[in-house]
Amino acid sequence: MVTVTLADAKTQLSALVERAARGETVQITRCGKPVAQITPIEAPRKRISLEELRAFTDSLRIKGEPEPNQVRRMRDGDRY
């Protein structure tokens, strides 16, 4: 946990918010006593439906050609 004075927090607020966004907790003190805290927000994870994932991966494939052949063709085409 990072501890800063109120005066420093006023001048470095953007940097302190960035640190909190990266997962750190920032404690703000006044006259040596903790008065506030900046903490990261835990964003809920979105569940992915199997149907949406399958539709997305199917859209990436070139129909009728196995994946190893696709990779080999793309690799050899860029090589020469």
C-alpha positions as MATLAB code, in Angstrom:
seq = 'MVTVTLADAKTQLSALVERAARGETVQITRCGKPVAQITPIEAPRKRISLEELRAFTDSLRIKGEPEPNQVRRMRDGDRY';
ca = [
       0.000    0.000    0.000;
       1.243    3.452   -0.929;
       0.821    6.282    1.578;
       0.856    9.957    0.546;
       0.043   13.217    2.264;
      -3.028   15.191    1.310;
      -0.871   17.929   -0.223;
       0.960   15.390   -2.409;
      -2.319   13.723   -3.362;
      -3.641   17.046   -4.637;
      -0.687   17.505   -6.959;
      -0.417   13.842   -8.041;
      -4.060   12.779   -8.256;
      -3.882   11.487  -11.848;
      -0.816    9.367  -11.099;
      -2.396    7.996   -7.910;
      -5.580    7.044   -9.753;
      -3.465    5.250  -12.374;
      -1.724    3.279   -9.628;
      -5.095    2.311   -8.180;
      -6.314    1.271  -11.628;
      -3.298   -1.076  -11.855;
      -4.346   -2.728   -8.586;
      -2.529   -0.776   -5.869;
      -4.220    0.770   -2.847;
      -3.298    4.379   -2.064;
      -3.791    5.770    1.431;
      -4.028    9.541    1.943;
      -2.970   11.057    5.249;
      -3.477   14.438    6.888;
      -1.212   15.382    9.806;
       0.119   11.798    9.773;
      -3.305   10.170   10.198;
      -5.097    8.218    7.462;
      -8.165   10.068    6.182;
      -8.945    8.533    2.796;
      -8.085    5.623    0.556;
      -8.087    5.098   -3.222;
      -8.700    1.472   -4.156;
      -9.137   -0.350   -7.450;
     -12.633   -1.349   -8.533;
     -13.192   -5.027   -9.150;
     -14.998   -5.222  -12.493;
     -17.281   -8.247  -12.829;
     -16.199  -10.739  -15.462;
     -18.580  -11.172  -18.378;
     -19.528  -14.735  -19.174;
     -19.149  -15.795  -22.793;
     -21.773  -18.079  -24.234;
     -20.543  -21.163  -26.041;
     -22.709  -20.357  -29.070;
     -21.194  -16.868  -29.444;
     -17.670  -18.264  -29.118;
     -18.347  -20.976  -31.695;
     -19.863  -18.455  -34.130;
     -16.835  -16.188  -33.726;
     -14.273  -18.960  -34.275;
     -16.217  -20.278  -37.261;
     -16.124  -16.816  -38.825;
     -12.307  -16.847  -38.648;
     -11.877  -20.007  -40.691;
     -11.631  -20.215  -44.447;
     -14.336  -22.701  -45.289;
     -13.255  -26.037  -46.748;
      -9.553  -25.823  -45.891;
      -8.044  -27.388  -42.732;
      -6.314  -24.963  -40.353;
      -2.772  -26.368  -40.784;
      -3.056  -25.860  -44.534;
      -4.259  -22.279  -44.017;
      -1.305  -21.481  -41.794;
       1.167  -23.110  -44.172;
      -0.287  -21.237  -47.175;
      -0.207  -17.870  -45.379;
       3.320  -18.480  -44.097;
       4.722  -19.550  -47.464;
       2.905  -16.762  -49.308;
       4.554  -14.059  -47.196;
       7.967  -15.662  -47.303;
       8.692  -15.203  -51.017;
];
